[in-house]
């Protein structure tokens, strides 16, 4: 581990019981280079792009690459492009950075495409929240499951499928790494519509390695997990700490620990694990994500009786009458400062939990790497689920080859996951074919729709509110 990284994080205590003090995110520098590769970021995300680049600079081996930042909006494209170029120069890297609003120009000859977009942006999301409020449906995050996630899928899936088809045509040797939510449906739709390899990346399952390392007082590399489910609700069915199976000890250990989940996209945000503990008590498997994301998958938490008791009400979306139309996502001040300020870019020594760099290295070099990934269940990674379902499982990637251990989920967990992948299937069908029946059935299966007779008018309200971003077929 680089000495400067050790010095920067020596105060971070990773475990109370073993005496281990040091960084949870361990890494080694790559030997060699991936060569002259074109890596394209579709969507100038303030959250993801700079972190992927920072990881690439930390582990090395990407100095000969050309990074292309593409967005239909010039402002974030310019800011993010300037930031990553400044990072490369600060790190002494020869990485080339280009920017373009032309998608075909960006994708031509790419070796990897990293997708992070939001169709309709904040305005479309808030219109969805307003429709939900009309029918008394609370919204936590709104980007994974629930009626607002269906609304996202309806407007985003046709767009991302067209992008994936462009990748297949213009960059036939490229892998698509997707950060866009709803992760399961969007990744699944792109993979099924093209022959391109499409993998969805999310730090929620990977954070469990870090979390259990802190709980059990060990290094992250000493944690092994069997993980299977869908994005934001994948279940740890087996936990091994330093070679010993500790699955049955999870509840006792987490209750005795003060550790929480950590989300470190732009700043460290801690998330409670109370609902995870409650699910584990019933199912014997530990689910990924903290309270708010987890609550979106079940009918038990966003209820009038439980919202205040569990502290969830304060985390739900607020809608307000007479609001002004929302513009694009504002640039976080720290991102603007890093891109344009006088001081050097900060935290260049810290590795993230996204780990796109490891998949890029594996894709280009063939070197094996194991992580939780979202992909089609073609290898029957979860027994008993459709092969076209998009699942989140532990797999090993070595170039174009993907392998993984098959997992049999306990009956109750399997039933839950089957329901969620059915909702994803119906959402994809609705989005790709403007299919009202499929959309209504997705809402019928949704845990947050309490009234059968609200389904029809709610869908029509979504279609009306989101009309600027939906295919014309919905108006026919």
Buried (B, 14 or more C-beta within 10 A) or exposed (E): BEEEBEEBBEEEEBBBEBEBEBBBBEBEEBEEBBEEBBBBBBBBBBBBBBBBBBBBBBBBBBBBBBBBBBBEEEEBBBBBBBBBBBBBEEBEBEBBBBBBEEBEEBBBBBBBBBBBBBBBBBBBBBBBBBBBBBBEBBBBBBBBBBBBBBBBBBBBBBBBBEBBBBBBEBBEEBBBBBBBBBBBBBBBBBBBBBEBBBBBBBBBBBBBBBBBBBBBBBBBEBBBBBBBBBBBBBBBBBBBBBEEEBBEBBBEBBEEBEBBBBBBBEEEEEBBBBBBBBBBEEBBBBBBBBBBBBBBBBEBBBBEEBBEEBEBEEBBBEBEEEEEEBEEBEBEEBBBBBBEEEEEBEEBBBBBBBBBBBBBBBBBBEBEBBBBBBBBBEBBBBEEBBEBBBBBBBBBBBEEEBEBEEBEBEEEBBEBBBBBBBBBBBBBBBBBEBBBEBBBBBBEEBBBBEEEEBBEEBBEBBBEBBEEBBBEEBEE
